[in-house]
Amino acid sequence: MADYEALLETSDVLASRDTLKMLERSLYDEKNGRLWQRGTKGQWTPVRSKGKGRAA
């Protein structure tokens, strides 16, 4: 059942142009080292990368 639900969710993502655009932008940001993480108190801080274009 979990596999079927995952398939339906994947189908929903692929059917949405807006979601695909956001995913494409997110991958571009990740490749260029622009990542953020939420701290324990809810604040957002940039992730320091180790190496070229990759997150820690």
N, C-alpha and C positions, 0 to 999 in steps of 0.2 A: 504494500500500500504506500509506503514512504517513497518508493521509486516512482510510482504513478503521480503522486503529489509533486515531486520534484520536476517531473516532465511537464506537468501543467503549469507550474510556476515559470519554468524556462520558456515555455510557449508564450506566456503572458509577457515576459520581458522582451522576447524577440518580436512580438507584435506591436510593441510600443516604440514609436520613433523617438519620442522624448527620452525614454529610459535608455535607449541605445546611444543617443547623443551624450547623455550624462555619463554613461559607462565609458564611452570613448574619451571624453574629457578627463575622467578620473584616471584612466590608464596613461594618458599623456602626462598628467600631473605626476603620477607615480614614477614614470620613467625619467622625469626631470627633477626628481627629488623634492617635490612640493607635497609633503605629507604632514598631517597634523594628528595629534593624539589628545584625548581628553584625560586630564589628570584626576586624581582622587577627589578633588574639591570641585570638579566640573569645569575647570579652566582649560582652554585649548592652547597647546604649545606645539611648535614645530618639531618634527622628528629629525634628529641628527642622522645623517646618512654615513655609512661606512663604505666608501668607494664611489665610483662615478655613477650617479643617477639611480642608486638603489638605496632603499631604506634599511635601517638597522634591523 
